[in-house]
Amino acid sequence: MTRRRLRLAYIVNESKRKTSYRKRKNGMLKKLNELTILCGVDVAIVMYNSFESRPVIWPSAGEFLQRITRLLNLPYAEQTRRMMSHESFVEQRLHKLSTKLLKVKKDNREGEMNALMHKILSGERTIDSLSSIDLNDLGWVLNSNLAKIGNKAEEIMRHSSTLASSTLAPAQTLTAFLPGAHSFTTASPFVVSLGTSNVVAPADVFSRYQGTGMQTGPTYGGPGPRYSQNP
């Protein structure tokens, strides 16, 4: 049975809050002891609470003072080398979330353009009604798909050349590998040329303006799709 996910919020009920504090305090002290033994690090903690008359000091008051004194005697650069303030933690978290948001936007846009590409190829839509931004993104998706097709075609041709050098005849070898491909034995190598070479990937555009608050994306052939950095 999986554990229910805990909702991180202040526990209003005092009895439940006290029980939770006691359990988590004991668990934290146990983990600190394991950390010092397994990793050989010096750890000290002081914790104030409304349930106990004295603060919790670990491992002891004497050891705590020794470790704090040792820290204060270090040069300031060494003291703060791995220190993280609330501001730096929030900035780091925002940066990670922004990067994740850009990836989700890019993936959604690629899926949208792939669906549009299939509709155009099937005749359901035309490019006449597309904006310059849509044309730019559609061109990038077409280039990506053409590159995948070219790589797959080269892989097939390399594999067919390997099979052709075996004991089977070339036509028999290629037919065994790719049924119905009789004409491949005499055809010239498959060449795929990219389409509009001046389109830009959505990810490049997003990362370029990340954190500026600007809206991205000029016209077709320019830096790419236009999205607001805010969700």
N, C-alpha and C positions, 0 to 999 in steps of 0.2 A: 504494500500500500504506500503510495507516494505521499510525502509530507505536504501539507497545505502551505502555500506561499504566504509568508508573514507580511502583513501590511505595516510598513515602517511609519508609525505615528505615535504620538505621545499617548501612553496608557492612562486613561482618566481614573479608572478604578485603582485606589491606593493599594489594596490587597494584591491585585494582580500585578501591579507595577513593582511591588516589593518582591514578589515571588520571581518575576522575570529578572529583576536586578540580581538577586542572589544566585540564580542559575547561571546567568551570563558572566557574573563576576568570577565565580569559581571556574567556569570554562576558560575565561581569558587568562586567569592566573596559571592554570594548568598548561595552556599553550605557551605562555611566556617561559615557564620552566623548561618545557620541551625545546623551545627555540634556543635557549642558552646552552642546553646540553648538546643538541644535535648540530648546531651551527657555530657554537663557540662565540656568541655575541654577548655584549654587556647590555642588559636591559634593566631599566628602572621605571617605576610607575607610581604615581601618587593620585589618588582618586577620592574626591569629596562627594558625599551624598547626604541625604536627609534621613536615612534609615539607621545610621551608625553615629555614635558620638565622636569618634575619631576618624581621621582620614585613613584610607587603606594605603599602606606603603609597602612596596614589594621591591626587592626581596626582604629588606629590613631598613630601618632608618639609617643605620651606619653605612650599609652598602649603598643606599640611595645617595647619601651625601658624597661619598667617595666618587661615585660615577658622575654625578653632576659637577663636582669640582674638576675631575679629569676632563670633562667636556669643555668647561669654561676656560681651562688653561690652554686649550688648543688655539691656534691662530683663527681669526674670524673667518677667513676663507675656507679653512678646513671644517669649521663648525657648520657653515651654511652650504657646504658643497652639495649635499644631498637633501637639503631642507626644502620643503614645499609649503608655501603659504596658501591661505584660502584663495587669494586672487589667482595665483599660478595654477592651483588645482582646477578652479572654475574655467580658466582660459584653456587649459589642456583638455578638459571635458568638452568645452564648446568646440574646440578644433576637431576633436574626434567625431562629434555629432555632425558638424558641418561637412566633414569628409564623407560620412555615411549618407548624409542627405543628398550630396552631389551624386554619389553612386546610384542611389535610388532614382533620382531624377533622370540620370543618363539611361539606366536600364528601362525605365518606363517610356522614355522617348524613343529608344531603339525598338521596343515592342510596338509602339504606336506606328512608327515609320515602316516596320516590317509588315504590319497588317495593311497599311496603306499601299505598300508596294505590291502585295498580292492582289488587292482590289484593282489596282491599275492594270496589272498583267492579265487579270481575268476580264477586264472591260467594265467593271462596276464603277470605276472612277476614272477621271481624266486629270491631267496635270494643269489644265487651264484654270481651274479655280484655286490652285495652291498659291500660298503666299511665298515671298522670297525666302522666308525663314524655313518653311516646310520644304521648299525645293533644295535648300542647302542641306538640311538634315536627311532628306531622301537620297540626295547624291552621296552622302557619306555612308548611308546604309547600303546603297548599291555597290559602292567601292568595296566595302567590307565583304559583302556576299561574293562579289567577283573574285576577290583575293582568295576566299575559301575554295571557290570552284577551281581556280587556277592551281592551288596547292594540291587539291584532291586529284586533278587531272595529271599533274606531274608525278604524284605518287603512283597512280595507275600505270602510267607509261614506264616508270622505273621498274615497277613490279613485272610488267609484261615483258620488258627487255630481259629481266632475269630469268623468267620462265622460258623465254624463247631460246635461251642458250642451253636449255636442258635437252633431254633425248627426244622430246616431242617436237613436232614441226611447229613453226611459229604460229600458224593459223590455229592449229589444234590447241596449243598452249594458251593463247589469249582467249579462245572461245571457252576453254575450261575455266579460266579465271573470271571472265566476264561474258556470260552467255549472250549471244546476239550481236557481238561486237566483231563480226567478220571483217568489216571494212577498216578496223583499226590497224591491221597488219601492214596496210599499204598507205595509210593516211599520214599526212605530215604531222609533226608534234602539235599538240593542242596549245594554242596561245591565247591568253586572256589579257586584254588590255583594260586598264582601269578607265572609269568614266571621267566625271568631272574631277580633276586633280586638285582644284583649289577649294574644296569644301573642307571643313574642319570638324573634328569629332566634338560631340557635346561635352565630354569630360575635359578636353583641353580648354574649352571656353569657360566652364564653371570654375576650374582651378585658377584660371587667370584672374578672375574677378572675385575670388573667394575672400570674404571678410571686408570688401569695399562697400557693400550695400548698393552697388551699381546694377543696373539691368544689362544683361549681356546680349550680344548678338546683333550685328548689323545685317546688311543685305546679303543676297546670294553671292557666294564666293568670298565673303568676308569671314570674320571670326566665328560665326556659327549661330546656334539657336539663342533666342532671347528669353531669358528667365530671370525672375527676381530672385535674389539670394534668400529672401525670407520665404518660408513655406506657405 
